[in-house]
Amino acid sequence: MIDIKTQYAGLTLRNPLIVGSSGLTNNAERNKEFEKAGAGAIVLKSLFEEQIEMQSDVLMQDSDYPEAADYIRGYVKANQINDYLELIQKTKELCTIPVIASINCYKSDAWIEFARQIELAGADALELNVFFLETDLTYNSENMRDLYVSIIRKVKETVSIPIMIKMSKMVGNIPAVVHTLTVNGADGIVLFNRFYQPDIDINNMQIVSGNVFSNHSDLSDTLRWTAIVSGKIPGISIASSTGVHDWEDVIKCLLAGADAIQMCSAVYTHGAEIISQVLTCIEEWMHQAHYQSLDQFKGKLNYANISNPAMYERSQFMKYFSNRD
């Protein structure tokens, strides 16, 4: 009997497939469909503090009463938060699999306020979608690390549910940052978040949105860092994200050391049925390879378990390919 259950950040999942945070998970009934298709967990669409502020600004521009600014901000914020809490509650009513909330803030007090309300609404865990695009020449990777630590400490002091940090690749020494976060209370790490991709329209001479979906080529960095982090920090709970499009990608992430795998772009492209298809193929592969559980091969090819771990290091590009025409 093949068992594909997994433990991720203190949660027991019936399988490692998680539907990642996106517009797809912004509807309770649709989340139920993902559960029916076999998803192991769901990450709800992120609650963005920046989006709340922008909506407030738009409404204030249309107002003839500047003195109403505080009222408008308060109204919009309360309305958006209430809608999100209702999404959590409705999804929990319909689904039996873990429901993970997600927030993205830029003010330290907002992380705490949102986290407290999300726990009370019944979320099983909370994913902190932390990314700040810094262009200040005096801002360095240590500043970014300290910001991550400050956020996780404050949130952990506020709630008791598991907390995951969804990280950016642009934080400097990734294993060191992950280690620091786990020491300071992070229950799990998501590698990595995918942020807005700008492009340039050369005909209309303007900045436009680039491709919003990931592709197979994005998986390479995800695999590299999943393997390195899982190998260097034993016991760390990792969810691989970005570039996962089929069952083979999922197997690769598990071999690299992931406990769970988030899929998003593939679900957008193929619908909920991709979940059941991937799970079927995983079980078939495990049967052919004579594996009865994920633990029998999870991390088998991570940084610590291969004979030449330098294969995961960037410097190897020159060694292996510089002599090729």
C-alpha positions, 0 to 999 in steps of 0.5 A: 500500500503506497502512502503519500502523506507528508508532514509540512511545518507541523501540518499533516497533509494527505499528499505533498501537493499544495495549491499555491496562493493566487486568484484561484484560491480566492473562492471557497467553492473553488477551493472545495473543487481543489480538495475534491481533485486531491490537493493536500492543502490550499494557500489562500490568495494573499491579503495585501496591505499595499492593495488596501492602501491603493484602494483607499487612495483611489476612493480619496481622490474621488472624495470632496472631503479631504478630512474624511481620509482617515474614515475612508482608510479605516472603512476600506481596511475593515472591509477588505479584512472582513472579506478575507476572514469570511473567505477563511471561514467559508473555506474551512466550512467546506474543506477538510484539508488544511487551509493556509492563509497568506499575508503581505504587508510592509508595516510591522504592526500590520503583520501582527494585526492581520495574523491575530485576526486570521488565527481567530478566523480558523486558518490552520497556518499562516504563510508570510509572503515577505518581499521588499524590492529595495533600490536604496544604495545603502540597503544591504542583505543584512538589513533584509535579514533583520527585517525577516527576523523582526517580522517572524518574531513579532508574528510568532509572539502573537499567534500559535498556528504554524508560520511559514515564510515565503522567501525571495531568491534575492536575500543574499546567503539563502541557507544562512537566512533560512537558518536564522529564520528557523532559529527565530521561530519559522515552522516552514520555508517556501522556496520561492515567491514569484513577483511581478515581472515587468516588460518593455513595449518597444512599439508604444514605449511603455512599461507593461506586465510580463509573463505572470506564469512560471515555466519549466526553466524556473524549476532549476533554481527551485531545485538547487536551493531546495537541495542545498537548504535541506542538505545544510539544515537538517529538519527544516520543513520546505515547500518548493514553489515556482516552476512546478508543472508536472508530476516529474517536477514534483518528484524532483522536488521531493528528491531534492528534499521538499516536504511539500510542493506548491503548484499554481501556474499549472493549475491555471493552465490545466485546471483542477484535474492536473492535481489528480493526474499528478498524484496518479503518476506519482503513485505509479512512479513510486510503485515502479521504483518500489517505494512505499512512502515519500520518506523512503526517497525524500531528500535522497538527492539533496546537497548532503546525500550526493557524492558531488554536492558541488553540482548544486553550486553556481561555480560549476557552470564554468567547470563543466561547460566553459570548454563547450563551443 
